[in-house]
Amino acid sequence: MLRALALMFAALLLCKSPAAALDLFATHEVTVQFATPDGKPMADAEVSVFAPGQPGRPVKTGRTDKDGRFEFGTDRDGMWSAEARVNGEVAHVMIRVGGSGGDERGLSTYLLIGGLGR
């Protein structure tokens, strides 16, 4: 029991954020930032993330932080999409995951700014 707790604690320390610790099987970590046309962050927006080839069923959901950012792990390469909704406004982004690059742990970090549509 003590050994299992120590392993879980070590896994948490290796992750960049507590949310990343929940997705230990992710191959890439993605950060998306949503903003309004005038550049204001879409804070506390409801976010849905869609995997490649699955546009009708969100694989991850959550809320943006105060800066309009949302982080999620992906389990495969391809074109991912994310959508944020707040106060009747909707922003969509497409994210290409995979390819070359990445840091020494094999994780790639992506930061995208979402466009706003009505």
DRENTIMAR-946580 format. One record per atom (N, C-alpha, C, CB): residue number from 1; residue in one letter; atom name; x, y, z. Coordinates in pm, whole numbers. Glycine has a CB too. Layout:
<atoms>
ATOM / NUM / A / CA / X / Y / Z .
...
</atoms>
This chain:
<atoms>
ATOM / 1 / M / N / 83 / -120 / 0 .
ATOM / 1 / M / CA / 0 / 0 / 0 .
ATOM / 1 / M / C / 87 / 126 / 0 .
ATOM / 1 / M / CB / -94 / 0 / 121 .
ATOM / 2 / L / N / 188 / 127 / 86 .
ATOM / 2 / L / CA / 277 / 243 / 94 .
ATOM / 2 / L / C / 354 / 262 / -36 .
ATOM / 2 / L / CB / 376 / 227 / 211 .
ATOM / 3 / R / N / 394 / 150 / -98 .
ATOM / 3 / R / CA / 465 / 158 / -225 .
ATOM / 3 / R / C / 376 / 218 / -334 .
ATOM / 3 / R / CB / 513 / 18 / -268 .
ATOM / 4 / A / N / 248 / 180 / -339 .
ATOM / 4 / A / CA / 155 / 234 / -439 .
ATOM / 4 / A / C / 135 / 383 / -419 .
ATOM / 4 / A / CB / 20 / 161 / -431 .
ATOM / 5 / L / N / 122 / 426 / -294 .
ATOM / 5 / L / CA / 108 / 570 / -266 .
ATOM / 5 / L / C / 232 / 647 / -309 .
ATOM / 5 / L / CB / 81 / 593 / -117 .
ATOM / 6 / A / N / 349 / 592 / -285 .
ATOM / 6 / A / CA / 474 / 658 / -325 .
ATOM / 6 / A / C / 481 / 671 / -477 .
ATOM / 6 / A / CB / 596 / 579 / -273 .
ATOM / 7 / L / N / 438 / 567 / -550 .
ATOM / 7 / L / CA / 439 / 574 / -697 .
ATOM / 7 / L / C / 342 / 679 / -748 .
ATOM / 7 / L / CB / 405 / 437 / -757 .
ATOM / 8 / M / N / 223 / 688 / -689 .
ATOM / 8 / M / CA / 126 / 789 / -732 .
ATOM / 8 / M / C / 179 / 929 / -703 .
ATOM / 8 / M / CB / -10 / 768 / -663 .
ATOM / 9 / F / N / 241 / 949 / -590 .
ATOM / 9 / F / CA / 298 / 1080 / -556 .
ATOM / 9 / F / C / 408 / 1117 / -654 .
ATOM / 9 / F / CB / 352 / 1080 / -412 .
ATOM / 10 / A / N / 494 / 1021 / -688 .
ATOM / 10 / A / CA / 602 / 1047 / -784 .
ATOM / 10 / A / C / 545 / 1084 / -921 .
ATOM / 10 / A / CB / 693 / 924 / -798 .
ATOM / 11 / A / N / 437 / 1016 / -963 .
ATOM / 11 / A / CA / 374 / 1049 / -1091 .
ATOM / 11 / A / C / 319 / 1190 / -1090 .
ATOM / 11 / A / CB / 261 / 949 / -1124 .
ATOM / 12 / L / N / 260 / 1232 / -979 .
ATOM / 12 / L / CA / 208 / 1367 / -968 .
ATOM / 12 / L / C / 320 / 1471 / -978 .
ATOM / 12 / L / CB / 133 / 1384 / -837 .
ATOM / 13 / L / N / 434 / 1443 / -918 .
ATOM / 13 / L / CA / 546 / 1537 / -923 .
ATOM / 13 / L / C / 602 / 1553 / -1063 .
ATOM / 13 / L / CB / 655 / 1492 / -829 .
ATOM / 14 / L / N / 596 / 1449 / -1144 .
ATOM / 14 / L / CA / 650 / 1454 / -1280 .
ATOM / 14 / L / C / 561 / 1530 / -1377 .
ATOM / 14 / L / CB / 671 / 1315 / -1332 .
ATOM / 15 / C / N / 435 / 1548 / -1343 .
ATOM / 15 / C / CA / 342 / 1617 / -1431 .
ATOM / 15 / C / C / 350 / 1767 / -1412 .
ATOM / 15 / C / CB / 199 / 1569 / -1404 .
ATOM / 16 / K / N / 324 / 1841 / -1522 .
ATOM / 16 / K / CA / 329 / 1986 / -1519 .
ATOM / 16 / K / C / 214 / 2046 / -1440 .
ATOM / 16 / K / CB / 328 / 2041 / -1659 .
ATOM / 17 / S / N / 101 / 1977 / -1433 .
ATOM / 17 / S / CA / -15 / 2027 / -1361 .
ATOM / 17 / S / C / -92 / 1908 / -1305 .
ATOM / 17 / S / CB / -105 / 2112 / -1453 .
ATOM / 18 / P / N / -174 / 1930 / -1201 .
ATOM / 18 / P / CA / -253 / 1820 / -1147 .
ATOM / 18 / P / C / -342 / 1754 / -1250 .
ATOM / 18 / P / CB / -337 / 1869 / -1033 .
ATOM / 19 / A / N / -396 / 1831 / -1344 .
ATOM / 19 / A / CA / -483 / 1773 / -1448 .
ATOM / 19 / A / C / -404 / 1676 / -1535 .
ATOM / 19 / A / CB / -545 / 1884 / -1535 .
ATOM / 20 / A / N / -278 / 1706 / -1562 .
ATOM / 20 / A / CA / -196 / 1617 / -1644 .
ATOM / 20 / A / C / -172 / 1484 / -1575 .
ATOM / 20 / A / CB / -63 / 1684 / -1678 .
ATOM / 21 / A / N / -172 / 1484 / -1442 .
ATOM / 21 / A / CA / -150 / 1361 / -1369 .
ATOM / 21 / A / C / -262 / 1261 / -1392 .
ATOM / 21 / A / CB / -136 / 1390 / -1221 .
ATOM / 22 / L / N / -381 / 1307 / -1428 .
ATOM / 22 / L / CA / -494 / 1219 / -1449 .
ATOM / 22 / L / C / -488 / 1148 / -1583 .
ATOM / 22 / L / CB / -621 / 1297 / -1439 .
ATOM / 23 / D / N / -403 / 1194 / -1673 .
ATOM / 23 / D / CA / -394 / 1137 / -1807 .
ATOM / 23 / D / C / -254 / 1080 / -1828 .
ATOM / 23 / D / CB / -427 / 1244 / -1915 .
ATOM / 24 / L / N / -220 / 976 / -1753 .
ATOM / 24 / L / CA / -85 / 920 / -1757 .
ATOM / 24 / L / C / -52 / 853 / -1889 .
ATOM / 24 / L / CB / -67 / 822 / -1646 .
ATOM / 25 / F / N / -154 / 818 / -1969 .
ATOM / 25 / F / CA / -130 / 749 / -2095 .
ATOM / 25 / F / C / -125 / 844 / -2214 .
ATOM / 25 / F / CB / -236 / 647 / -2117 .
ATOM / 26 / A / N / -131 / 974 / -2191 .
ATOM / 26 / A / CA / -126 / 1072 / -2299 .
ATOM / 26 / A / C / 11 / 1070 / -2365 .
ATOM / 26 / A / CB / -159 / 1213 / -2247 .
ATOM / 27 / T / N / 12 / 1084 / -2498 .
ATOM / 27 / T / CA / 138 / 1091 / -2571 .
ATOM / 27 / T / C / 180 / 1236 / -2595 .
ATOM / 27 / T / CB / 128 / 1017 / -2704 .
ATOM / 28 / H / N / 85 / 1329 / -2590 .
ATOM / 28 / H / CA / 114 / 1470 / -2608 .
ATOM / 28 / H / C / 30 / 1551 / -2510 .
ATOM / 28 / H / CB / 88 / 1515 / -2754 .
ATOM / 29 / E / N / 85 / 1659 / -2462 .
ATOM / 29 / E / CA / 10 / 1753 / -2379 .
ATOM / 29 / E / C / -18 / 1877 / -2462 .
ATOM / 29 / E / CB / 88 / 1789 / -2247 .
ATOM / 30 / V / N / -143 / 1919 / -2467 .
ATOM / 30 / V / CA / -184 / 2032 / -2550 .
ATOM / 30 / V / C / -241 / 2141 / -2460 .
ATOM / 30 / V / CB / -287 / 1988 / -2657 .
ATOM / 31 / T / N / -201 / 2266 / -2487 .
ATOM / 31 / T / CA / -259 / 2381 / -2419 .
ATOM / 31 / T / C / -321 / 2470 / -2526 .
ATOM / 31 / T / CB / -152 / 2459 / -2335 .
ATOM / 32 / V / N / -449 / 2500 / -2509 .
ATOM / 32 / V / CA / -521 / 2585 / -2602 .
ATOM / 32 / V / C / -564 / 2710 / -2526 .
ATOM / 32 / V / CB / -645 / 2511 / -2666 .
ATOM / 33 / Q / N / -552 / 2827 / -2588 .
ATOM / 33 / Q / CA / -596 / 2951 / -2526 .
ATOM / 33 / Q / C / -702 / 3015 / -2614 .
ATOM / 33 / Q / CB / -477 / 3048 / -2502 .
ATOM / 34 / F / N / -820 / 3038 / -2555 .
ATOM / 34 / F / CA / -932 / 3097 / -2628 .
ATOM / 34 / F / C / -944 / 3244 / -2590 .
ATOM / 34 / F / CB / -1064 / 3021 / -2597 .
ATOM / 35 / A / N / -971 / 3329 / -2691 .
ATOM / 35 / A / CA / -986 / 3473 / -2668 .
ATOM / 35 / A / C / -1097 / 3528 / -2760 .
ATOM / 35 / A / CB / -852 / 3548 / -2694 .
ATOM / 36 / T / N / -1155 / 3640 / -2718 .
ATOM / 36 / T / CA / -1257 / 3708 / -2798 .
ATOM / 36 / T / C / -1187 / 3785 / -2909 .
ATOM / 36 / T / CB / -1344 / 3803 / -2710 .
ATOM / 37 / P / N / -1260 / 3837 / -3009 .
ATOM / 37 / P / CA / -1197 / 3913 / -3118 .
ATOM / 37 / P / C / -1116 / 4033 / -3069 .
ATOM / 37 / P / CB / -1303 / 3960 / -3215 .
ATOM / 38 / D / N / -1156 / 4091 / -2955 .
ATOM / 38 / D / CA / -1080 / 4206 / -2904 .
ATOM / 38 / D / C / -965 / 4164 / -2813 .
ATOM / 38 / D / CB / -1173 / 4300 / -2829 .
ATOM / 39 / G / N / -937 / 4034 / -2806 .
ATOM / 39 / G / CA / -820 / 3986 / -2733 .
ATOM / 39 / G / C / -842 / 3953 / -2587 .
ATOM / 39 / G / CB / -715 / 4086 / -2741 .
ATOM / 40 / K / N / -963 / 3963 / -2538 .
ATOM / 40 / K / CA / -991 / 3931 / -2398 .
ATOM / 40 / K / C / -1003 / 3779 / -2382 .
ATOM / 40 / K / CB / -1122 / 4002 / -2350 .
ATOM / 41 / P / N / -946 / 3725 / -2274 .
ATOM / 41 / P / CA / -953 / 3580 / -2253 .
ATOM / 41 / P / C / -1097 / 3533 / -2234 .
ATOM / 41 / P / CB / -867 / 3540 / -2132 .
ATOM / 42 / M / N / -1127 / 3416 / -2284 .
ATOM / 42 / M / CA / -1258 / 3355 / -2263 .
ATOM / 42 / M / C / -1251 / 3274 / -2132 .
ATOM / 42 / M / CB / -1300 / 3263 / -2385 .
ATOM / 43 / A / N / -1257 / 3346 / -2020 .
ATOM / 43 / A / CA / -1245 / 3284 / -1888 .
ATOM / 43 / A / C / -1368 / 3201 / -1855 .
ATOM / 43 / A / CB / -1222 / 3392 / -1781 .
ATOM / 44 / D / N / -1345 / 3088 / -1789 .
ATOM / 44 / D / CA / -1451 / 2999 / -1741 .
ATOM / 44 / D / C / -1545 / 2954 / -1853 .
ATOM / 44 / D / CB / -1531 / 3068 / -1631 .
ATOM / 45 / A / N / -1492 / 2939 / -1973 .
ATOM / 45 / A / CA / -1571 / 2890 / -2086 .
ATOM / 45 / A / C / -1580 / 2738 / -2080 .
ATOM / 45 / A / CB / -1509 / 2936 / -2222 .
ATOM / 46 / E / N / -1692 / 2685 / -2124 .
ATOM / 46 / E / CA / -1712 / 2541 / -2132 .
ATOM / 46 / E / C / -1640 / 2489 / -2256 .
ATOM / 46 / E / CB / -1865 / 2504 / -2135 .
ATOM / 47 / V / N / -1551 / 2390 / -2239 .
ATOM / 47 / V / CA / -1469 / 2339 / -2349 .
ATOM / 47 / V / C / -1503 / 2193 / -2378 .
ATOM / 47 / V / CB / -1319 / 2353 / -2316 .
ATOM / 48 / S / N / -1510 / 2160 / -2507 .
ATOM / 48 / S / CA / -1526 / 2022 / -2553 .
ATOM / 48 / S / C / -1411 / 1994 / -2649 .
ATOM / 48 / S / CB / -1665 / 2000 / -2623 .
ATOM / 49 / V / N / -1347 / 1879 / -2633 .
ATOM / 49 / V / CA / -1235 / 1838 / -2717 .
ATOM / 49 / V / C / -1277 / 1714 / -2795 .
ATOM / 49 / V / CB / -1106 / 1809 / -2632 .
ATOM / 50 / F / N / -1245 / 1714 / -2926 .
ATOM / 50 / F / CA / -1284 / 1606 / -3016 .
ATOM / 50 / F / C / -1160 / 1541 / -3076 .
ATOM / 50 / F / CB / -1378 / 1658 / -3127 .
ATOM / 51 / A / N / -1154 / 1408 / -3071 .
ATOM / 51 / A / CA / -1041 / 1332 / -3126 .
ATOM / 51 / A / C / -1052 / 1323 / -3277 .
ATOM / 51 / A / CB / -1036 / 1191 / -3065 .
ATOM / 52 / P / N / -941 / 1291 / -3344 .
ATOM / 52 / P / CA / -944 / 1274 / -3489 .
ATOM / 52 / P / C / -1047 / 1168 / -3531 .
ATOM / 52 / P / CB / -805 / 1235 / -3541 .
ATOM / 53 / G / N / -1130 / 1202 / -3630 .
ATOM / 53 / G / CA / -1229 / 1109 / -3680 .
ATOM / 53 / G / C / -1352 / 1093 / -3593 .
ATOM / 53 / G / CB / -1167 / 978 / -3699 .
ATOM / 54 / Q / N / -1363 / 1172 / -3485 .
ATOM / 54 / Q / CA / -1479 / 1162 / -3395 .
ATOM / 54 / Q / C / -1536 / 1301 / -3368 .
ATOM / 54 / Q / CB / -1439 / 1094 / -3262 .
ATOM / 55 / P / N / -1582 / 1372 / -3472 .
ATOM / 55 / P / CA / -1626 / 1510 / -3454 .
ATOM / 55 / P / C / -1756 / 1526 / -3375 .
ATOM / 55 / P / CB / -1643 / 1574 / -3586 .
ATOM / 56 / G / N / -1836 / 1423 / -3361 .
ATOM / 56 / G / CA / -1965 / 1436 / -3294 .
ATOM / 56 / G / C / -1966 / 1397 / -3148 .
ATOM / 56 / G / CB / -2064 / 1355 / -3364 .
ATOM / 57 / R / N / -1854 / 1344 / -3098 .
ATOM / 57 / R / CA / -1852 / 1296 / -2960 .
ATOM / 57 / R / C / -1730 / 1350 / -2886 .
ATOM / 57 / R / CB / -1854 / 1141 / -2956 .
ATOM / 58 / P / N / -1749 / 1441 / -2788 .
ATOM / 58 / P / CA / -1634 / 1493 / -2715 .
ATOM / 58 / P / C / -1566 / 1384 / -2633 .
ATOM / 58 / P / CB / -1676 / 1610 / -2624 .
ATOM / 59 / V / N / -1433 / 1382 / -2639 .
ATOM / 59 / V / CA / -1357 / 1285 / -2560 .
ATOM / 59 / V / C / -1310 / 1347 / -2428 .
ATOM / 59 / V / CB / -1237 / 1234 / -2639 .
ATOM / 60 / K / N / -1310 / 1480 / -2422 .
ATOM / 60 / K / CA / -1273 / 1550 / -2300 .
ATOM / 60 / K / C / -1356 / 1678 / -2290 .
ATOM / 60 / K / CB / -1121 / 1583 / -2298 .
ATOM / 61 / T / N / -1392 / 1713 / -2168 .
ATOM / 61 / T / CA / -1464 / 1837 / -2144 .
ATOM / 61 / T / C / -1406 / 1904 / -2020 .
ATOM / 61 / T / CB / -1617 / 1812 / -2127 .
ATOM / 62 / G / N / -1435 / 2031 / -2005 .
ATOM / 62 / G / CA / -1388 / 2104 / -1889 .
ATOM / 62 / G / C / -1414 / 2252 / -1905 .
ATOM / 62 / G / CB / -1239 / 2079 / -1865 .
ATOM / 63 / R / N / -1343 / 2333 / -1829 .
ATOM / 63 / R / CA / -1357 / 2479 / -1833 .
ATOM / 63 / R / C / -1220 / 2544 / -1846 .
ATOM / 63 / R / CB / -1431 / 2531 / -1707 .
ATOM / 64 / T / N / -1218 / 2658 / -1914 .
ATOM / 64 / T / CA / -1093 / 2734 / -1925 .
ATOM / 64 / T / C / -1062 / 2801 / -1791 .
ATOM / 64 / T / CB / -1104 / 2841 / -2038 .
ATOM / 65 / D / N / -935 / 2838 / -1772 .
ATOM / 65 / D / CA / -896 / 2912 / -1652 .
ATOM / 65 / D / C / -922 / 3061 / -1674 .
ATOM / 65 / D / CB / -745 / 2887 / -1618 .
ATOM / 66 / K / N / -877 / 3144 / -1582 .
ATOM / 66 / K / CA / -902 / 3288 / -1591 .
ATOM / 66 / K / C / -836 / 3352 / -1712 .
ATOM / 66 / K / CB / -853 / 3357 / -1465 .
ATOM / 67 / D / N / -735 / 3286 / -1769 .
ATOM / 67 / D / CA / -666 / 3337 / -1887 .
ATOM / 67 / D / C / -718 / 3276 / -2017 .
ATOM / 67 / D / CB / -516 / 3311 / -1874 .
ATOM / 68 / G / N / -827 / 3199 / -2009 .
ATOM / 68 / G / CA / -883 / 3137 / -2128 .
ATOM / 68 / G / C / -810 / 3012 / -2173 .
ATOM / 68 / G / CB / -885 / 3234 / -2240 .
ATOM / 69 / R / N / -724 / 2955 / -2087 .
ATOM / 69 / R / CA / -645 / 2837 / -2124 .
ATOM / 69 / R / C / -713 / 2708 / -2080 .
ATOM / 69 / R / CB / -505 / 2846 / -2063 .
ATOM / 70 / F / N / -690 / 2604 / -2159 .
ATOM / 70 / F / CA / -740 / 2471 / -2129 .
ATOM / 70 / F / C / -632 / 2372 / -2170 .
ATOM / 70 / F / CB / -876 / 2441 / -2202 .
ATOM / 71 / E / N / -597 / 2280 / -2082 .
ATOM / 71 / E / CA / -495 / 2178 / -2110 .
ATOM / 71 / E / C / -559 / 2041 / -2117 .
ATOM / 71 / E / CB / -384 / 2180 / -2002 .
ATOM / 72 / F / N / -508 / 1959 / -2209 .
ATOM / 72 / F / CA / -555 / 1821 / -2218 .
ATOM / 72 / F / C / -447 / 1734 / -2279 .
ATOM / 72 / F / CB / -685 / 1812 / -2302 .
ATOM / 73 / G / N / -453 / 1607 / -2249 .
ATOM / 73 / G / CA / -360 / 1510 / -2305 .
ATOM / 73 / G / C / -425 / 1437 / -2421 .
ATOM / 73 / G / CB / -313 / 1410 / -2199 .
ATOM / 74 / T / N / -346 / 1401 / -2520 .
ATOM / 74 / T / CA / -397 / 1326 / -2634 .
ATOM / 74 / T / C / -335 / 1188 / -2634 .
ATOM / 74 / T / CB / -369 / 1400 / -2767 .
ATOM / 75 / D / N / -407 / 1091 / -2686 .
ATOM / 75 / D / CA / -356 / 955 / -2689 .
ATOM / 75 / D / C / -318 / 907 / -2829 .
ATOM / 75 / D / CB / -458 / 862 / -2632 .
ATOM / 76 / R / N / -330 / 999 / -2928 .
ATOM / 76 / R / CA / -293 / 962 / -3065 .
ATOM / 76 / R / C / -264 / 1087 / -3147 .
ATOM / 76 / R / CB / -406 / 880 / -3132 .
ATOM / 77 / D / N / -192 / 1066 / -3256 .
ATOM / 77 / D / CA / -162 / 1175 / -3348 .
ATOM / 77 / D / C / -282 / 1202 / -3438 .
ATOM / 77 / D / CB / -38 / 1143 / -3433 .
ATOM / 78 / G / N / -285 / 1322 / -3496 .
ATOM / 78 / G / CA / -390 / 1357 / -3590 .
ATOM / 78 / G / C / -443 / 1497 / -3567 .
ATOM / 78 / G / CB / -504 / 1258 / -3581 .
ATOM / 79 / M / N / -552 / 1530 / -3636 .
ATOM / 79 / M / CA / -614 / 1661 / -3624 .
ATOM / 79 / M / C / -721 / 1658 / -3516 .
ATOM / 79 / M / CB / -674 / 1706 / -3759 .
ATOM / 80 / W / N / -692 / 1720 / -3403 .
ATOM / 80 / W / CA / -785 / 1733 / -3292 .
ATOM / 80 / W / C / -857 / 1866 / -3305 .
ATOM / 80 / W / CB / -712 / 1722 / -3153 .
ATOM / 81 / S / N / -975 / 1877 / -3247 .
ATOM / 81 / S / CA / -1045 / 2005 / -3245 .
ATOM / 81 / S / C / -1095 / 2033 / -3104 .
ATOM / 81 / S / CB / -1162 / 2006 / -3346 .
ATOM / 82 / A / N / -1110 / 2161 / -3075 .
ATOM / 82 / A / CA / -1162 / 2203 / -2945 .
ATOM / 82 / A / C / -1258 / 2318 / -2968 .
ATOM / 82 / A / CB / -1047 / 2243 / -2847 .
ATOM / 83 / E / N / -1358 / 2326 / -2882 .
ATOM / 83 / E / CA / -1460 / 2429 / -2893 .
ATOM / 83 / E / C / -1485 / 2486 / -2753 .
ATOM / 83 / E / CB / -1591 / 2372 / -2955 .
ATOM / 84 / A / N / -1490 / 2619 / -2743 .
ATOM / 84 / A / CA / -1519 / 2686 / -2616 .
ATOM / 84 / A / C / -1646 / 2769 / -2632 .
ATOM / 84 / A / CB / -1399 / 2776 / -2571 .
ATOM / 85 / R / N / -1729 / 2767 / -2527 .
ATOM / 85 / R / CA / -1856 / 2843 / -2527 .
ATOM / 85 / R / C / -1868 / 2921 / -2399 .
ATOM / 85 / R / CB / -1978 / 2749 / -2545 .
ATOM / 86 / V / N / -1899 / 3052 / -2413 .
ATOM / 86 / V / CA / -1925 / 3136 / -2296 .
ATOM / 86 / V / C / -2008 / 3257 / -2341 .
ATOM / 86 / V / CB / -1792 / 3183 / -2228 .
ATOM / 87 / N / N / -2111 / 3289 / -2266 .
ATOM / 87 / N / CA / -2197 / 3406 / -2293 .
ATOM / 87 / N / C / -2247 / 3412 / -2437 .
ATOM / 87 / N / CB / -2121 / 3532 / -2261 .
ATOM / 88 / G / N / -2287 / 3299 / -2492 .
ATOM / 88 / G / CA / -2340 / 3297 / -2628 .
ATOM / 88 / G / C / -2236 / 3303 / -2738 .
ATOM / 88 / G / CB / -2433 / 3410 / -2645 .
ATOM / 89 / E / N / -2109 / 3309 / -2704 .
ATOM / 89 / E / CA / -2002 / 3312 / -2804 .
ATOM / 89 / E / C / -1937 / 3174 / -2811 .
ATOM / 89 / E / CB / -1896 / 3422 / -2770 .
ATOM / 90 / V / N / -1892 / 3139 / -2932 .
ATOM / 90 / V / CA / -1830 / 3008 / -2954 .
ATOM / 90 / V / C / -1698 / 3028 / -3028 .
ATOM / 90 / V / CB / -1924 / 2914 / -3034 .
ATOM / 91 / A / N / -1593 / 2962 / -2981 .
ATOM / 91 / A / CA / -1463 / 2964 / -3049 .
ATOM / 91 / A / C / -1424 / 2822 / -3083 .
ATOM / 91 / A / CB / -1354 / 3032 / -2959 .
ATOM / 92 / H / N / -1370 / 2801 / -3205 .
ATOM / 92 / H / CA / -1327 / 2669 / -3251 .
ATOM / 92 / H / C / -1178 / 2675 / -3287 .
ATOM / 92 / H / CB / -1412 / 2622 / -3374 .
ATOM / 93 / V / N / -1106 / 2568 / -3258 .
ATOM / 93 / V / CA / -968 / 2556 / -3303 .
ATOM / 93 / V / C / -944 / 2415 / -3355 .
ATOM / 93 / V / CB / -868 / 2590 / -3190 .
ATOM / 94 / M / N / -853 / 2403 / -3449 .
ATOM / 94 / M / CA / -805 / 2274 / -3498 .
ATOM / 94 / M / C / -660 / 2262 / -3455 .
ATOM / 94 / M / CB / -820 / 2261 / -3655 .
ATOM / 95 / I / N / -620 / 2147 / -3403 .
ATOM / 95 / I / CA / -486 / 2127 / -3348 .
ATOM / 95 / I / C / -425 / 2005 / -3414 .
ATOM / 95 / I / CB / -490 / 2111 / -3194 .
ATOM / 96 / R / N / -312 / 2024 / -3479 .
ATOM / 96 / R / CA / -239 / 1910 / -3537 .
ATOM / 96 / R / C / -149 / 1854 / -3427 .
ATOM / 96 / R / CB / -156 / 1953 / -3665 .
ATOM / 97 / V / N / -167 / 1730 / -3393 .
ATOM / 97 / V / CA / -88 / 1664 / -3288 .
ATOM / 97 / V / C / -3 / 1557 / -3352 .
ATOM / 97 / V / CB / -179 / 1604 / -3177 .
ATOM / 98 / G / N / 125 / 1557 / -3318 .
ATOM / 98 / G / CA / 216 / 1455 / -3368 .
ATOM / 98 / G / C / 324 / 1515 / -3454 .
ATOM / 98 / G / CB / 142 / 1350 / -3445 .
ATOM / 99 / G / N / 404 / 1430 / -3512 .
ATOM / 99 / G / CA / 515 / 1476 / -3593 .
ATOM / 99 / G / C / 643 / 1482 / -3514 .
ATOM / 99 / G / CB / 485 / 1611 / -3652 .
ATOM / 100 / S / N / 739 / 1557 / -3561 .
ATOM / 100 / S / CA / 868 / 1566 / -3494 .
ATOM / 100 / S / C / 865 / 1672 / -3386 .
ATOM / 100 / S / CB / 980 / 1595 / -3594 .
ATOM / 101 / G / N / 968 / 1672 / -3305 .
ATOM / 101 / G / CA / 980 / 1771 / -3197 .
ATOM / 101 / G / C / 945 / 1708 / -3065 .
ATOM / 101 / G / CB / 889 / 1891 / -3224 .
ATOM / 102 / G / N / 931 / 1793 / -2963 .
ATOM / 102 / G / CA / 899 / 1746 / -2830 .
ATOM / 102 / G / C / 1014 / 1767 / -2736 .
ATOM / 102 / G / CB / 861 / 1600 / -2833 .
ATOM / 103 / D / N / 987 / 1752 / -2608 .
ATOM / 103 / D / CA / 1093 / 1770 / -2509 .
ATOM / 103 / D / C / 1156 / 1636 / -2475 .
ATOM / 103 / D / CB / 1038 / 1838 / -2383 .
ATOM / 104 / E / N / 1247 / 1635 / -2377 .
ATOM / 104 / E / CA / 1324 / 1518 / -2345 .
ATOM / 104 / E / C / 1241 / 1404 / -2287 .
ATOM / 104 / E / CB / 1431 / 1554 / -2249 .
ATOM / 105 / R / N / 1121 / 1429 / -2240 .
ATOM / 105 / R / CA / 1036 / 1323 / -2185 .
ATOM / 105 / R / C / 946 / 1263 / -2292 .
ATOM / 105 / R / CB / 952 / 1378 / -2071 .
ATOM / 106 / G / N / 955 / 1310 / -2416 .
ATOM / 106 / G / CA / 871 / 1257 / -2522 .
ATOM / 106 / G / C / 736 / 1325 / -2532 .
ATOM / 106 / G / CB / 852 / 1111 / -2502 .
ATOM / 107 / L / N / 714 / 1429 / -2454 .
ATOM / 107 / L / CA / 589 / 1502 / -2460 .
ATOM / 107 / L / C / 606 / 1624 / -2550 .
ATOM / 107 / L / CB / 542 / 1545 / -2319 .
ATOM / 108 / S / N / 506 / 1653 / -2628 .
ATOM / 108 / S / CA / 505 / 1774 / -2709 .
ATOM / 108 / S / C / 402 / 1868 / -2651 .
ATOM / 108 / S / CB / 474 / 1742 / -2858 .
ATOM / 109 / T / N / 437 / 1994 / -2641 .
ATOM / 109 / T / CA / 343 / 2093 / -2589 .
ATOM / 109 / T / C / 303 / 2186 / -2701 .
ATOM / 109 / T / CB / 405 / 2173 / -2472 .
ATOM / 110 / Y / N / 173 / 2206 / -2716 .
ATOM / 110 / Y / CA / 119 / 2292 / -2820 .
ATOM / 110 / Y / C / 39 / 2404 / -2754 .
ATOM / 110 / Y / CB / 32 / 2211 / -2919 .
ATOM / 111 / L / N / 53 / 2525 / -2803 .
ATOM / 111 / L / CA / -27 / 2637 / -2754 .
ATOM / 111 / L / C / -91 / 2703 / -2875 .
ATOM / 111 / L / CB / 61 / 2740 / -2673 .
ATOM / 112 / L / N / -222 / 2708 / -2874 .
ATOM / 112 / L / CA / -296 / 2767 / -2984 .
ATOM / 112 / L / C / -391 / 2871 / -2931 .
ATOM / 112 / L / CB / -371 / 2660 / -3064 .
ATOM / 113 / I / N / -413 / 2976 / -3007 .
ATOM / 113 / I / CA / -511 / 3078 / -2972 .
ATOM / 113 / I / C / -635 / 3050 / -3054 .
ATOM / 113 / I / CB / -457 / 3223 / -2997 .
ATOM / 114 / G / N / -747 / 3036 / -2987 .
ATOM / 114 / G / CA / -873 / 3006 / -3055 .
ATOM / 114 / G / C / -933 / 3126 / -3122 .
ATOM / 114 / G / CB / -971 / 2948 / -2959 .
ATOM / 115 / G / N / -998 / 3106 / -3235 .
ATOM / 115 / G / CA / -1070 / 3212 / -3304 .
ATOM / 115 / G / C / -1215 / 3212 / -3261 .
ATOM / 115 / G / CB / -1059 / 3196 / -3456 .
ATOM / 116 / L / N / -1276 / 3325 / -3266 .
ATOM / 116 / L / CA / -1412 / 3340 / -3218 .
ATOM / 116 / L / C / -1509 / 3343 / -3335 .
ATOM / 116 / L / CB / -1427 / 3466 / -3133 .
ATOM / 117 / G / N / -1616 / 3268 / -3324 .
ATOM / 117 / G / CA / -1721 / 3268 / -3424 .
ATOM / 117 / G / C / -1855 / 3284 / -3358 .
ATOM / 117 / G / CB / -1717 / 3140 / -3508 .
ATOM / 118 / R / N / -1950 / 3335 / -3427 .
ATOM / 118 / R / CA / -2084 / 3349 / -3371 .
ATOM / 118 / R / C / -2183 / 3271 / -3452 .
ATOM / 118 / R / CB / -2126 / 3496 / -3365 .
</atoms>
